[in-house]
Amino acid sequence: MNPPDSSVEDTAAIEIRRRRLLYAGVATAAALSGVGLALWRHSESEASEAVDPALWQLKLATPNGNSLALQEFQGKLLVLNFWATWCPPCVDEMPLLDRFYRENSSKGWQMLGLAIDRAESVQRFLREFPVAYAIALAESAGPALARSLGNLSGGLPFSVVVGGDGQVIQRKLGRVSEADLTAWATL
C-alpha cells in the first residue's frame, strides 16, 4: 500500500483557506461600501446646523474687480455653488444652475457661484459662458470655506442650500441634476 499523498491534502486545505479569505474580503468590502454609501448619502441629505456666522462677514472679489459682501445674501434662500473652470462637472452643471436661478429668483432664491480659480481664468470663462447669478472669487480660501460648510473631501462641484434662517438645508457633492433642482425649488 502506498501512503496517502500529503501534498494533495495540503493543497486542498490551502485552497479552502484561500476561498474563505476571499469570501471574508468580499463581505468586508461590501460592508464598508454600504457604510460609505450611507455616510455619503447622509452628507448630501438634510442638515440642521447653521452656517458659521463668519460667512456673512466675508467680502470677496468678483471677476470684474468689484467687492461682493456675502451679507447681501443673508436672510434669503441661497444656493452656494463651489466650482472651477478646470472642473468638467462644474462646467456641465452651470447651465442647469443658471436656469434654476432665472426661474426661481422671483421667488426669493439667490445664487452665488464661488470660483476656486484665478480671476483671469474666471473672466475668460464667463466671457464665453455668462450666467445670470453672482460669481465671486473664493480662490485659495475656497476649499477651507467649503469644508466649513460640510465638504470634508474637498471635491468639486459642491453646492449648499442655505435657508433664510441661516440653516443648511441641503448639501450636494458632485454635479447637480434636474431632480436635485426640482426638489430644491419646493423648499
C-alpha positions in Angstrom: 0.0 0.0 0.0 1.0 3.5 -0.7 0.9 6.2 2.0 -1.7 9.0 1.4 -0.3 11.9 -0.6 0.0 14.7 1.9 0.8 17.3 -0.8 -2.7 16.8 -2.2 -4.3 17.3 1.2 -2.1 20.4 1.9 -3.1 21.9 -1.5 -6.8 21.3 -0.8 -6.5 22.8 2.7 -4.7 25.8 1.3 -7.4 26.2 -1.4 -10.2 26.1 1.2 -8.4 28.8 3.3 -7.9 31.0 0.2 -11.6 30.8 -0.6 -12.6 31.6 3.0 -10.3 34.6 2.9 -11.7 35.7 -0.4 -15.3 35.4 0.9 -14.3 37.3 4.0 -12.7 40.0 2.0 -15.6 40.4 -0.3 -18.0 40.5 2.6 -15.8 43.2 4.4 -15.6 45.2 1.2 -19.4 45.1 0.8 -20.0 46.1 4.4 -17.5 49.0 4.1 -19.1 50.1 0.8 -22.5 50.1 2.5 -21.2 52.2 5.3 -19.5 54.6 2.9 -22.7 54.9 0.8 -24.7 55.7 3.9 -22.2 58.3 5.0 -22.2 59.8 1.5 -26.0 60.0 1.3 -26.1 61.5 4.8 -23.6 64.2 3.8 -25.9 65.1 0.9 -29.1 64.9 2.9 -30.8 67.4 5.0 -28.7 69.2 7.5 -29.8 71.1 10.6 -26.8 73.2 11.6 -26.5 76.9 11.0 -23.7 78.2 8.8 -20.9 79.9 10.6 -21.9 83.5 11.2 -18.4 84.5 9.9 -19.6 83.5 6.4 -21.9 86.6 6.3 -18.9 88.8 7.2 -16.9 87.8 4.2 -16.2 90.2 1.3 -14.9 88.5 -1.8 -13.6 89.9 -5.1 -15.8 89.5 -8.2 -14.3 88.6 -11.6 -14.8 92.3 -12.7 -12.7 93.6 -9.8 -15.5 94.7 -7.5 -16.1 93.5 -4.0 -19.1 91.4 -3.0 -20.3 91.2 0.6 -21.9 87.9 1.5 -24.0 89.8 3.9 -26.2 90.8 0.9 -27.4 87.2 0.7 -28.1 86.7 4.4 -31.8 86.1 5.3 -32.7 84.7 1.9 -32.8 81.3 0.3 -29.4 80.8 -1.1 -27.5 78.3 -3.2 -23.8 78.5 -2.8 -22.0 76.6 -5.6 -18.3 75.9 -5.4 -16.8 75.4 -8.9 -13.7 75.9 -11.0 -13.2 76.4 -14.7 -10.9 73.3 -14.9 -13.6 71.1 -13.4 -15.7 69.4 -16.2 -18.7 68.5 -13.9 -18.7 72.1 -12.6 -18.9 73.5 -16.1 -21.6 70.9 -17.1 -23.9 71.9 -14.3 -23.7 75.7 -14.8 -26.4 75.9 -17.4 -28.7 74.0 -15.0 -27.9 76.3 -12.2 -28.3 79.4 -14.3 -31.8 78.2 -15.5 -32.7 77.4 -11.9 -31.7 80.9 -10.8 -33.6 82.5 -13.7 -36.8 80.5 -12.9 -36.6 81.0 -9.1 -35.1 84.4 -8.4 -38.5 86.0 -8.5 -39.5 83.5 -5.7 -36.7 84.8 -3.4 -33.9 82.5 -4.4 -30.4 83.8 -4.5 -27.4 82.0 -6.0 -23.7 82.6 -5.6 -21.0 80.8 -7.6 -17.8 80.6 -5.6 -14.9 80.1 -8.1 -11.9 78.2 -6.7 -9.8 79.6 -9.5 -7.7 82.5 -10.7 -9.5 85.7 -11.7 -8.1 85.6 -15.3 -9.5 82.1 -15.8 -12.9 83.0 -14.5 -13.1 86.2 -16.5 -12.2 84.3 -19.7 -14.7 81.6 -18.9 -17.6 84.0 -18.1 -17.0 85.9 -21.4 -17.7 82.7 -23.3 -20.3 81.3 -20.9 -22.1 84.1 -19.0 -24.5 83.3 -16.1 -27.2 85.5 -14.6 -26.3 84.7 -11.0 -23.5 86.3 -9.0 -19.9 84.9 -9.1 -17.2 85.6 -6.6 -13.6 84.5 -6.4 -13.1 82.3 -3.4 -9.6 81.4 -4.8 -7.3 79.7 -2.3 -9.7 80.3 0.6 -12.5 78.3 -1.2 -11.5 74.8 0.0 -11.5 75.9 3.6 -14.8 77.6 3.2 -16.3 74.5 1.5 -15.0 72.4 4.4 -16.7 74.7 6.9 -20.0 74.0 5.0 -19.6 70.2 5.1 -17.4 69.3 2.1 -14.8 67.3 4.0 -13.4 65.7 0.9 -12.8 68.9 -0.9 -14.4 67.6 -4.1 -16.0 69.8 -6.8 -18.6 70.8 -7.7 -20.1 71.3 -4.2 -23.4 73.1 -3.6 -25.1 74.1 -0.3 -28.6 75.3 0.1 -29.0 77.7 3.0 -32.4 78.8 4.3 -33.4 82.3 5.1 -32.8 81.4 8.8 -29.1 80.6 8.1 -29.6 76.8 8.4 -28.0 74.4 6.0 -31.0 72.8 4.3 -29.2 70.6 1.7 -25.7 69.7 0.5 -24.7 68.2 -2.8 -21.2 67.0 -3.6 -20.9 66.4 -7.3 -22.9 67.6 -10.3 -26.4 68.7 -9.6 -29.2 67.0 -11.5 -32.6 68.2 -12.7 -34.1 66.1 -9.8 -31.9 68.0 -7.3 -33.0 71.4 -8.6 -36.7 70.3 -8.7 -36.5 69.2 -5.1 -34.8 72.4 -4.1 -37.4 74.6 -5.7 -40.0 73.1 -3.4 -38.1 74.0 -0.2 
